[in-house]
Every structure is written in C-alpha cells, then in structure tokens.
Amino acid sequence: MSLRDLPAGPEFQRPAAYQFDTPSDALAKWADMPSAATASDNTTVTVLDVIGDDGIGGGVSAKRIAAALRAIGKRDVTVQINSPGGDMFEGIAIYNLLRAHPAAVSIEVLGIAASAASIIAMAGDNIRMARSSFLMLHNAWGVVIGNRHDMAEAAALFERFDGALADIYAARSGMARSEIAALLDAETFLTAEEAVAAGIADTIAGGADASTYASHAAAQSRPDIQAKRRIDAALAQQGIPRSERRAMLKQITGTRNAAEPATHDAGFDPAALRQLLDTLQA
C-alpha cells in the first residue's frame, strides 16, 4: 500500500449514456505547453495525455498504468504528469492502482494536472511540482444523454462522486472538506506555490529541474501533436462537443491531396492545421 493513509476512490457504475469531456480552460492551457519528454528509466510511469480514450488513438488508460506497475513490481515508482484530465472513472481507477502500489509513489507535475489528472496526483506519497506548473480542481464533469430519469440519476451520481473526490483532496491536504468543496465549485487553478501552501502538493522543483524539463520538452515537441492539441482546445472553447471535435479531427487526419501518393501513417499536415487554427482564432 501507499505510505500514506489515503481513502480509496469510489467505484461507481458508469452511466450507460455517459460521455466524458475535458474542461476547455484546462485543455487550452495544456495545449499551449510543449510535449513533455518521456523518462528513460524503468521505474517511471508517464501520464502525458488525456485520461481515458481520446477518440483518436491516444489517451492514458488504467489498463496501461496497471501493466506498467506490474512490470515495476514492488519497487518505488515515479509518475510524471502533464494532462488536462478527461474520464473521471479512468482517473479514479488509476488513482486506486497507485494508492495500492506496495512501495513509495512519487508524483511529478511537469506542466498541468487538471481534473481527473489532479486526482491521480493525489495518490503520491510525495507530490513535486515544477515552478510553472498547475493543479486544477473541479466537480465531476461529463455529458449524459437521455430522459429526465437518466438526468436525475446522473446528477445524483455526480453529487456522490463530488463528495468522494472532496474526501480524497481533504485527506491528502489536511484542508477542511468545506474548503475543498469551495475549490471544486469554483473550478480552481492552483499554481505550484498555492498548491504547496494549501498542502495539496509537497515541494516545488528547483530552478535547474524546471529549466531542464522545459528544454527537453521543447526539443521533443512535435508540431503535429501541438497543432492537434491547440485545434481541439480552440474547438472546445467554442462549445463544440467532444464527439464532434473527434469527428472533425479524424476528417483532418484522413484528408490528403488526391494528386499526391498516399503515405503510410502520414498523420497531420502541420501547415494545414496551423492555417485552420489561425482561422478558428480569428
């Protein structure tokens, strides 16, 4: 078990019509950050994407984290996070996996740990944040399609989920539950300094650590990945649902000039995506 006495995350049944999304503000902040460099050692787990299946071939799943922890065994583990959040059910599952790890769990917030990713961070015996990083807390978030009975059931479930999340944040930080509830209601972004002052994080990475991360991340940042993230964030801020955004991004991925030969795994055209992004922002 974790070295801290942390409460287990709730194991509620996922509503049949539930669809997760990421808060647009968190998605936009994450999209503007460089892609994080991956660790080279075999006791580090990276959480550098949306939590859950992102609908276009990416995302961080509980299944992947479970496999990584099995490979690490009973050794100490470091978890590096730069994620805007996503599926709260997957986030809780990953938190529970880390909570149950038999050795020490160290969390490093490299850029942002928002929404479901901030819950994952709470499983750490030690939480260290880069000086320019953020934690973002908010109430359970998602979309449920159905009749009034489905909506009422979902509202009751989300209320229970909010209470369980507040218990986890409160246990990890020592803050009063009412204070945590206020932060969740306000959809709060905490800087590294604010998170440490509140007891939600433990330490701030020194200047050398932060600058090393920034230089490595900038060197490994891929234009196509950054463009995809920023387009998704721009569409989200216009209120376009996640399912529609995924369909649009898939269409972009599959589009090519008919006169040109097809290239296997050609991916995104950064120039075309940049033009689309400029149009959206205009």
Protein Blocks (a to p, Z undefined) as FASTA:
>chain_A
ZZbdcdddddddddfklccdddfklmmmmmmpccddddfbfkbccdfbdedjehnopajd
fklmmmmmmmnmmadcddddddebjjfklmmmmmmmmmmpcbdcddddfkbcehjlmmmm
mmpfbdcddfkbccddddddddddddfklmmmmmmmmmmmmmmmmmmmmmmnopafklmm
mmmmnopaddfklmmmnopambdcdfklmmmmmmmmmmmpcfklmmmmmmmmmmmmnopa
fklmmmmmmmmmmgccfkbccdehklpafklmmmmmmmmmZZ
